[in-house]
Structures are given as structure tokens and as C-alpha cells.
Amino acid sequence: MVVGCGRCDRCAAGRTAGCRAAAKIGHVAFDPAGPLALFGTFGTHVHLPRTAHVTRVPDDLPDEVAAPAACATATAAAALAAAVRASGRPLAGARVLVSGAGMLGLTAVAMAADAGAAEVVAVDVDRSRLRLATAFGASRTIVADGPTEAPGAGAHAADTHGANGDGVGGHGAAGHGAGGHGPDGPVPGRAGPVDVALDFSGAATAVAAALAALDGYGTLVLVGSVMPSPAVALDPERVVRGRLTITGVHNYEPADLDTAVAFLVRTHRAGLPWASLVARPIPLTGLAALLTGHSTGQPPRLAVRP
């Protein structure tokens, strides 16, 4: 959770996630002499700056459901909000691609489906994650062949039901990478064309495939690219002729946290199995084994209960 100073130009513009003097709760080095000595993750108490935004969590929301709210859920909410702002249209009726079906991607799948997207396509290298994506609202899933494989080049459809779109985009929008329709509809194993693409994987090949999947006036929101990675080729002519928009989301705003908690409360009460995405908590003494023993097939969120 980023806490803005409340005084700089970015905070004044409502962009506290990019505050010029931001502090990130849980990410600040311990300083027993500092004003916020209790600023860690596993403490019984945490100091909050006066400008910190607090959202109340109802007592009936289990810890396993509420815990990701101030991280994955709020960030997914920020990504979808960015897509709506950039595209100038609601997600209702839109064709949405989600690359990366970890905790953030699965949350984005659920949010897009809940918002009334016409199609939600999930792409991941892990079949177990894609089964979860289907349970959380994906209408179609695509298995990428490996961590370096672009979804449109060598990927194959795990489920090809449910798709639409006219395939009319800028130069090359429908026929390259992950985009494309055959004469009778969508090509199995290809994700596009889509109106909104959200990348949570951070893999350069996945970013390139998501960009290639965009239809005309499409929007690509990059969320997972938070570490150095290979550059992605960009065709400026296609961006111009296709009226494409590319934007990035890092951290989230207070309103996104409010949205996240409200969404979790409503969908949990409606029966969406959020708790299944979090592994059974282990004690702090088992942290080393948890960090080295994660493998395919486990829930996307691991948990520690001191």
C-alpha cells in the first residue's frame, strides 16, 4: 500500500500512487528510531501515516479472502479502471484478454466477467491456473507452451468455447501474434482480436502477443512489467492507424482499495471461491520451506500466520 504525502503535485491531482515522496507500507526498512518504527508485515501492530487510506473490512469476510485486498485485488481494480479511462468505454460488452493467471490475473478475470465483458480470455503456461480462471469467469482459456512462448505462436487452446469480434483493427491487428480470425470464427489457440488486453505476466513475449491481439481502438494495460525484461518491438504505424492505447499501472489509488474490498465482500457472499486461491497458512517457522517449495498446481497465494 502506497501512502502519499498529500502535498505534491501528483497527490493534488489524485495520483497518490506516484507521489514524489511516497512511502510503501511493508516495504520500508526497519528503523527503530524513525517516526514509523512499526512498519513491517508480521507485527501485531503497524504504524500508519496520517495520510494513509483505511478501508473497513466486514467481520464476516475470512482472512484468506480479505488478505489480498490491499495488494492483488486493489491492483487488479486499478488495472481495469485504467482500461476504462484509456478506452473511454465500459467493460460491459468488451472482449478482454488477461495474460498471466496468477492472483492478480485471476482477480482481473473475475472483475471483467462481473463487469459484463462479452468475452474474457485467459492465457497462462499453467493448466491448473487456467482451470481456476474458468471457475472465476473466463469464457475461454489458452495454454502457452512455455514461459518464453508467445500465446499466438505455438500456444494452443485449452477451451475454445465463447468468442466474438469483427477482426477489424489497425494494420496487422487481426492477423499477427495472438490475434486473428479464420473464415468461420476465432482461430483456436489465438486470443484476439480484443478490445482490452491486460498483462500481469511481465513476460516480453506475452506483452507482444497482447499488443498484437488488439482490435482497432484497443487498449493494452501493462501491470506485470516491474522487472527488467527484453524490449518489445512496436510498430508505430499500427498504433496510429489502429488508434491503439498503451498504458501502465503500478500500485493503486485509495478508491481502488475501496473497490477491491467491496468486490470481495459482494462476490464472496455470492459464493465465488476466493479462499481456494490461498494456501493453508503455515507458521513463521516454516517460511523457508514455503519459499523454496512452491510448485505448479499450488494455489497462487501462499500464506503465513505467525
Sine and cosine of phi, psi and omega as CSV:
sin_phi,cos_phi,sin_psi,cos_psi,sin_omega,cos_omega
0.00,0.00,0.83,-0.56,0.01,-1.00
-1.00,-0.01,0.73,-0.68,0.06,-1.00
-0.93,-0.38,0.87,-0.49,0.00,-1.00
-0.99,0.12,0.29,-0.96,-0.02,-1.00
-0.97,0.23,-0.41,0.91,-0.02,-1.00
0.99,0.15,0.07,1.00,-0.08,-1.00
-0.84,-0.55,-0.48,0.88,-0.09,-1.00
-0.96,0.27,0.13,-0.99,-0.04,-1.00
-0.90,0.45,-0.56,0.83,-0.01,-1.00
-0.94,0.33,-0.68,0.73,0.06,-1.00
-0.88,0.47,-0.65,0.76,0.00,-1.00
-0.89,0.46,-0.47,0.88,0.01,-1.00
-1.00,0.01,0.08,1.00,-0.01,-1.00
0.99,0.14,0.31,0.95,-0.01,-1.00
-0.94,-0.35,0.86,0.50,-0.07,-1.00
-0.92,0.38,-0.41,0.91,0.03,-1.00
-0.89,0.46,-0.39,0.92,0.02,-1.00
-0.94,-0.35,0.39,0.92,-0.01,-1.00
-0.76,0.65,0.65,-0.76,-0.04,-1.00
-0.95,0.32,-0.25,0.97,0.05,-1.00
-0.76,-0.65,0.66,0.76,-0.11,-0.99
-0.92,0.39,0.54,-0.84,0.17,-0.99
-0.87,-0.49,0.65,-0.76,-0.03,-1.00
-0.91,-0.40,0.93,-0.37,-0.06,-1.00
-0.87,0.50,0.77,-0.64,-0.03,-1.00
1.00,0.02,-0.13,0.99,-0.03,-1.00
-0.88,-0.47,0.17,0.99,-0.05,-1.00
-0.98,-0.18,0.70,-0.71,0.00,-1.00
-0.86,0.50,0.63,-0.78,-0.01,-1.00
-0.91,0.41,0.77,-0.64,0.04,-1.00
-0.67,-0.75,0.99,-0.15,-0.07,-1.00
-0.88,0.48,-0.34,0.94,0.00,-1.00
-0.99,-0.10,-0.06,1.00,-0.05,-1.00
-0.98,0.18,0.17,-0.98,-0.03,-1.00
-0.94,0.33,-0.33,0.94,-0.02,-1.00
-0.82,-0.58,0.91,0.41,-0.08,-1.00
-0.91,0.41,-0.55,0.83,0.00,-1.00
-1.00,-0.09,1.00,0.08,-0.15,-0.99
-0.75,-0.67,0.29,0.96,-0.12,-0.99
-1.00,-0.09,-0.25,-0.97,-0.11,-0.99
-0.99,-0.17,-0.64,0.77,-0.14,-0.99
-0.97,-0.23,0.24,0.97,0.03,-1.00
-0.97,0.26,0.36,-0.93,0.07,-1.00
-0.97,0.26,-0.38,0.92,0.03,-1.00
-0.68,-0.73,0.44,-0.90,0.01,-1.00
-0.70,-0.71,0.75,-0.66,0.11,-0.99
-0.97,0.24,0.69,-0.72,0.08,-1.00
-0.87,-0.48,0.74,-0.68,0.11,-0.99
-0.88,0.47,0.37,-0.93,-0.02,-1.00
-0.86,0.51,-0.47,0.88,-0.05,-1.00
-1.00,0.05,0.02,1.00,-0.01,-1.00
-0.92,0.39,0.63,-0.77,0.04,-1.00
-1.00,-0.05,0.75,-0.66,-0.03,-1.00
-0.87,-0.49,0.77,-0.64,0.06,-1.00
-0.90,-0.44,0.79,-0.61,-0.04,-1.00
-0.97,0.26,0.71,-0.71,0.03,-1.00
-0.96,-0.28,0.80,-0.60,0.01,-1.00
-0.87,0.49,0.51,-0.86,-0.04,-1.00
-0.90,0.44,-0.42,0.91,-0.07,-1.00
-1.00,0.08,0.03,1.00,0.03,-1.00
-1.00,0.01,0.89,-0.45,-0.04,-1.00
-0.87,0.48,0.46,-0.89,0.00,-1.00
-0.83,0.55,-0.65,0.76,-0.04,-1.00
-0.89,0.46,-0.48,0.88,0.01,-1.00
-1.00,0.08,-0.62,0.78,-0.07,-1.00
-0.98,0.19,-0.49,0.87,-0.14,-0.99
-0.82,0.58,-0.68,0.74,-0.02,-1.00
-0.97,0.24,-0.05,1.00,-0.13,-0.99
-0.85,0.53,-0.71,0.71,-0.07,-1.00
-1.00,0.08,0.32,0.95,0.06,-1.00
-0.63,-0.77,-1.00,0.02,-0.10,-0.99
-0.90,0.45,-0.74,0.67,-0.11,-0.99
-0.91,0.41,-0.71,0.70,-0.01,-1.00
-0.92,0.39,-0.58,0.81,0.03,-1.00
-0.93,0.37,-0.63,0.77,0.08,-1.00
-0.89,0.45,-0.65,0.76,0.05,-1.00
-0.88,0.47,-0.64,0.77,0.03,-1.00
-0.90,0.43,-0.62,0.78,-0.01,-1.00
-0.91,0.42,-0.70,0.72,0.00,-1.00
-0.93,0.37,-0.60,0.80,0.05,-1.00
-0.90,0.44,-0.62,0.78,0.04,-1.00
-0.90,0.43,-0.62,0.78,0.02,-1.00
-0.90,0.44,-0.65,0.76,0.01,-1.00
-0.92,0.40,-0.69,0.72,0.01,-1.00
-0.89,0.45,-0.71,0.70,-0.09,-1.00
-0.94,0.35,-0.61,0.79,-0.05,-1.00
-1.00,0.10,-0.38,0.93,-0.01,-1.00
0.96,0.28,0.32,0.95,0.00,-1.00
-0.59,-0.81,0.45,-0.89,0.05,-1.00
-0.95,0.30,0.23,-0.97,0.02,-1.00
-0.98,0.22,-0.31,0.95,0.02,-1.00
-0.85,0.53,0.83,-0.56,0.00,-1.00
0.99,0.11,-0.05,1.00,-0.04,-1.00
-1.00,0.08,0.42,-0.91,0.14,-0.99
-0.99,-0.11,0.87,-0.50,-0.16,-0.99
-0.87,-0.49,0.73,-0.68,0.08,-1.00
-0.93,-0.36,0.76,-0.66,0.06,-1.00
-0.87,-0.50,0.91,-0.41,0.03,-1.00
-0.99,-0.13,0.86,-0.51,-0.03,-1.00
0.99,-0.13,0.95,-0.32,-0.06,-1.00
-0.96,-0.29,0.72,0.70,0.17,-0.98
-0.99,0.15,-0.36,-0.93,-0.06,-1.00
-0.88,0.48,-0.69,0.72,0.00,-1.00
-0.93,0.37,-0.71,0.71,-0.02,-1.00
-0.90,0.44,-0.68,0.74,0.02,-1.00
-0.90,0.45,-0.62,0.79,0.05,-1.00
-0.91,0.42,-0.66,0.75,0.03,-1.00
-0.90,0.43,-0.62,0.78,0.07,-1.00
-0.85,0.53,-0.75,0.66,-0.02,-1.00
-0.89,0.45,-0.65,0.76,-0.01,-1.00
-0.93,0.37,-0.65,0.76,0.01,-1.00
-0.91,0.40,-0.68,0.73,0.03,-1.00
-0.90,0.44,-0.66,0.75,0.01,-1.00
-0.90,0.43,-0.52,0.86,0.00,-1.00
-0.98,0.20,-0.07,1.00,0.06,-1.00
1.00,-0.05,0.40,0.91,0.05,-1.00
-0.85,0.52,0.62,-0.79,-0.01,-1.00
-0.93,0.37,-0.55,0.83,0.02,-1.00
-0.48,-0.88,0.66,-0.75,0.09,-1.00
-0.81,-0.59,0.92,-0.38,-0.03,-1.00
-0.97,-0.25,0.83,-0.56,0.02,-1.00
-0.95,-0.31,0.69,-0.73,0.00,-1.00
-0.82,-0.57,0.74,-0.67,0.06,-1.00
-0.34,-0.94,0.28,-0.96,0.06,-1.00
-1.00,0.07,-0.22,0.97,-0.11,-0.99
-0.96,-0.26,0.91,-0.40,-0.02,-1.00
-0.88,0.47,-0.57,0.82,0.00,-1.00
-0.91,0.42,-0.58,0.82,0.05,-1.00
-0.93,0.37,-0.59,0.81,0.01,-1.00
-0.94,0.34,-0.53,0.85,0.11,-0.99
-0.90,0.43,-0.63,0.78,0.08,-1.00
-0.90,0.43,-0.64,0.77,0.01,-1.00
-0.86,0.50,-0.65,0.76,0.04,-1.00
-0.89,0.46,-0.67,0.74,0.02,-1.00
-0.90,0.43,-0.45,0.89,-0.03,-1.00
-0.98,-0.17,0.21,0.98,0.19,-0.98
0.87,-0.49,-0.01,1.00,0.02,-1.00
-0.92,0.39,0.72,-0.69,0.04,-1.00
-1.00,0.02,-0.29,0.96,0.02,-1.00
-0.44,-0.90,0.59,-0.81,0.03,-1.00
-0.77,-0.63,0.49,-0.87,0.00,-1.00
-0.75,-0.66,0.79,-0.62,0.04,-1.00
-1.00,-0.04,0.88,-0.47,0.13,-0.99
-0.98,0.20,0.58,-0.81,-0.12,-0.99
-0.94,0.34,-0.36,0.93,-0.01,-1.00
-0.09,-1.00,0.16,-0.99,-0.08,-1.00
-0.89,0.46,-0.31,0.95,0.01,-1.00
-0.94,-0.33,0.18,0.98,-0.08,-1.00
-0.99,-0.11,0.80,-0.61,0.07,-1.00
-0.94,0.35,0.70,-0.71,-0.04,-1.00
-0.81,0.58,-0.50,0.87,-0.05,-1.00
-1.00,-0.01,-0.08,1.00,-0.05,-1.00
-0.77,-0.64,1.00,0.08,0.00,-1.00
0.95,-0.31,-0.16,0.99,0.09,-1.00
-0.99,0.16,0.28,-0.96,0.05,-1.00
-0.63,-0.78,0.45,-0.90,-0.08,-1.00
-0.97,0.26,0.75,-0.66,0.14,-0.99
-1.00,0.07,-0.38,0.92,-0.05,-1.00
-0.38,-0.93,0.85,-0.53,-0.10,-0.99
-0.93,-0.37,0.29,0.96,0.00,-1.00
-0.99,0.10,0.53,-0.85,0.13,-0.99
0.97,0.22,0.98,-0.19,0.09,-1.00
-0.27,-0.96,0.42,-0.91,0.13,-0.99
-0.39,-0.92,0.00,-1.00,0.02,-1.00
0.74,-0.67,0.52,-0.85,-0.08,-1.00
-1.00,-0.04,-0.17,0.99,0.05,-1.00
0.95,0.32,0.26,0.97,-0.02,-1.00
-0.99,-0.12,0.95,-0.31,0.01,-1.00
-0.70,-0.71,-0.20,-0.98,0.08,-1.00
-0.93,0.37,-0.09,-1.00,-0.03,-1.00
-0.78,0.62,0.88,-0.47,0.05,-1.00
0.98,0.20,0.11,0.99,-0.12,-0.99
-0.90,0.44,-0.55,0.83,-0.10,-0.99
-0.99,-0.16,-0.26,0.97,-0.21,-0.98
-0.93,-0.37,0.00,1.00,-0.08,-1.00
-0.85,-0.53,0.40,-0.92,0.08,-1.00
0.84,0.54,-0.81,-0.58,-0.08,-1.00
-1.00,0.06,-0.05,1.00,-0.03,-1.00
-1.00,0.03,0.21,-0.98,0.17,-0.99
0.72,-0.69,0.62,-0.78,0.10,-0.99
-0.80,-0.60,0.58,-0.81,0.15,-0.99
-1.00,-0.01,-0.04,-1.00,-0.04,-1.00
-0.90,0.43,-0.38,0.93,-0.04,-1.00
-0.93,-0.37,0.27,0.96,0.03,-1.00
0.77,-0.64,-0.29,-0.96,-0.07,-1.00
-0.88,0.47,0.59,-0.80,0.06,-1.00
-0.99,0.16,0.84,-0.54,0.02,-1.00
-0.82,0.57,0.70,-0.71,0.00,-1.00
1.00,-0.01,-0.05,1.00,0.06,-1.00
-0.90,-0.44,0.58,-0.81,-0.18,-0.98
-1.00,-0.05,-0.44,0.90,-0.20,-0.98
-0.97,-0.24,-0.03,-1.00,0.00,1.00
-0.98,0.20,0.50,-0.86,0.00,-1.00
-0.76,-0.65,0.33,-0.95,0.03,-1.00
-1.00,0.02,-0.56,0.83,-0.01,-1.00
-0.72,-0.69,0.76,-0.65,0.10,-1.00
-0.85,-0.52,0.75,-0.66,0.00,-1.00
-0.86,-0.51,0.87,-0.49,0.00,-1.00
-0.95,-0.30,0.88,-0.47,0.05,-1.00
-0.94,-0.33,-0.05,1.00,-0.08,-1.00
-0.99,0.15,-0.59,0.81,-0.08,-1.00
0.98,0.21,-0.02,1.00,0.01,-1.00
-0.98,0.22,0.74,-0.67,-0.05,-1.00
-0.86,0.52,-0.64,0.77,0.00,-1.00
-0.92,0.40,-0.59,0.80,0.02,-1.00
-0.93,0.37,-0.62,0.78,0.04,-1.00
-0.89,0.45,-0.70,0.71,0.01,-1.00
-0.88,0.47,-0.67,0.75,-0.01,-1.00
-0.93,0.38,-0.62,0.78,0.04,-1.00
-0.90,0.43,-0.65,0.76,0.04,-1.00
-0.90,0.44,-0.66,0.75,0.00,-1.00
-0.92,0.38,-0.41,0.91,-0.05,-1.00
-0.98,0.18,-0.22,0.98,-0.10,-1.00
-0.92,0.39,0.70,-0.71,0.15,-0.99
-0.99,0.11,0.04,-1.00,0.05,-1.00
-0.84,0.55,0.63,-0.78,-0.05,-1.00
0.89,0.45,0.35,0.94,-0.01,-1.00
-0.97,0.24,0.36,-0.93,-0.04,-1.00
-0.80,-0.60,0.76,-0.65,0.08,-1.00
-0.93,-0.36,0.82,-0.57,0.05,-1.00
-0.92,-0.38,0.87,-0.48,0.00,-1.00
-0.99,-0.11,0.81,-0.58,-0.02,-1.00
-0.82,-0.57,-0.62,0.78,-0.12,-0.99
-0.99,0.13,-0.13,0.99,-0.07,-1.00
-0.99,0.11,0.95,0.31,-0.05,-1.00
-0.93,-0.37,0.12,0.99,0.05,-1.00
-0.74,-0.67,0.40,-0.92,0.04,-1.00
-0.83,0.55,0.65,-0.76,0.00,-1.00
-0.47,-0.88,0.23,-0.97,0.03,-1.00
-0.86,0.51,0.52,-0.86,0.01,-1.00
-0.93,0.37,0.47,-0.88,0.03,-1.00
-0.94,-0.34,0.77,-0.64,0.00,-1.00
-0.93,0.38,0.63,-0.78,0.01,-1.00
-0.78,-0.63,0.80,-0.60,0.06,-1.00
-1.00,-0.07,0.98,-0.19,-0.07,-1.00
-0.85,0.52,-0.57,0.82,-0.01,-1.00
-0.89,0.46,-0.66,0.76,-0.01,-1.00
-0.92,0.40,-0.60,0.80,0.05,-1.00
-0.89,0.47,-0.68,0.73,-0.03,-1.00
-0.94,0.34,-0.79,0.61,-0.05,-1.00
-0.93,0.37,-0.52,0.86,0.01,-1.00
-1.00,0.03,-0.05,1.00,-0.04,-1.00
0.79,0.62,0.73,0.68,-0.06,-1.00
-1.00,0.10,0.44,-0.90,0.05,-1.00
-0.80,-0.60,0.74,-0.67,0.05,-1.00
-0.83,-0.55,0.81,-0.59,-0.01,-1.00
-0.63,-0.77,0.29,-0.96,-0.01,-1.00
-0.84,-0.54,0.48,-0.88,0.05,-1.00
-0.78,-0.62,0.81,-0.59,0.07,-1.00
-0.71,-0.70,0.86,-0.50,-0.12,-0.99
0.93,0.36,-0.25,-0.97,-0.10,-0.99
-0.47,-0.88,0.25,-0.97,0.00,-1.00
-0.99,-0.10,0.31,-0.95,0.02,-1.00
-0.80,0.60,-0.63,0.77,0.00,-1.00
-0.89,0.46,-0.51,0.86,0.02,-1.00
-0.93,0.37,-0.57,0.82,0.05,-1.00
-0.92,0.39,-0.65,0.76,0.07,-1.00
-0.86,0.50,-0.70,0.71,0.02,-1.00
-0.88,0.48,-0.67,0.74,-0.04,-1.00
-0.89,0.46,-0.75,0.66,-0.03,-1.00
-0.91,0.42,-0.69,0.72,0.02,-1.00
-0.88,0.48,-0.63,0.78,0.01,-1.00
-0.92,0.40,-0.70,0.71,0.02,-1.00
-0.89,0.46,-0.68,0.73,0.00,-1.00
-0.88,0.48,-0.76,0.65,-0.07,-1.00
-0.91,0.41,-0.72,0.69,-0.07,-1.00
-0.97,0.23,-0.51,0.86,0.10,-1.00
-0.90,0.44,-0.71,0.71,0.00,-1.00
-0.92,0.40,-0.42,0.91,0.03,-1.00
-0.99,0.10,-0.11,0.99,0.09,-1.00
0.96,-0.27,0.08,1.00,0.04,-1.00
-0.93,0.37,0.78,-0.62,-0.17,-0.99
-0.98,0.18,0.89,0.45,-0.03,-1.00
-0.87,0.49,-0.60,0.80,-0.05,-1.00
-0.88,0.47,-0.42,0.91,-0.01,-1.00
-0.93,0.36,-0.25,0.97,-0.01,-1.00
-1.00,0.07,-0.09,1.00,-0.03,-1.00
-0.88,-0.47,0.80,-0.60,0.00,-1.00
-0.93,0.37,0.34,-0.94,0.04,-1.00
-0.86,0.50,0.79,-0.62,-0.05,-1.00
-0.87,0.49,0.58,-0.82,0.08,-1.00
-0.90,-0.44,0.34,-0.94,0.04,-1.00
-0.95,0.32,0.29,-0.96,-0.03,-1.00
-0.86,0.51,-0.48,0.88,-0.01,-1.00
-0.92,0.40,-0.32,0.95,0.00,-1.00
-0.99,-0.13,0.21,0.98,-0.09,-1.00
-0.88,0.48,-0.66,0.75,-0.04,-1.00
-0.87,0.49,-0.70,0.72,0.01,-1.00
-0.91,0.41,-0.57,0.82,0.01,-1.00
-0.91,0.41,-0.66,0.75,-0.05,-1.00
-0.94,0.33,-0.45,0.89,-0.05,-1.00
-0.97,-0.23,-0.17,0.99,-0.13,-0.99
-0.95,-0.31,0.12,0.99,-0.02,-1.00
-0.92,0.38,0.69,-0.73,-0.04,-1.00
-0.55,-0.83,0.21,-0.98,0.04,-1.00
-0.84,0.55,0.66,-0.75,0.03,-1.00
0.98,-0.18,-0.27,0.96,0.06,-1.00
-0.98,0.19,0.37,-0.93,0.10,-0.99
-0.83,0.56,0.50,-0.86,-0.06,-1.00
-0.93,0.38,-0.35,0.94,0.02,-1.00
-0.90,-0.44,0.82,-0.58,0.10,-1.00
-1.00,-0.08,0.37,-0.93,-0.13,-0.99
-0.67,-0.75,0.59,-0.81,0.07,-1.00
-0.82,-0.58,0.74,-0.67,0.07,-1.00
-0.85,-0.53,0.98,-0.21,-0.06,-1.00
-0.85,0.52,0.00,0.00,0.00,0.00
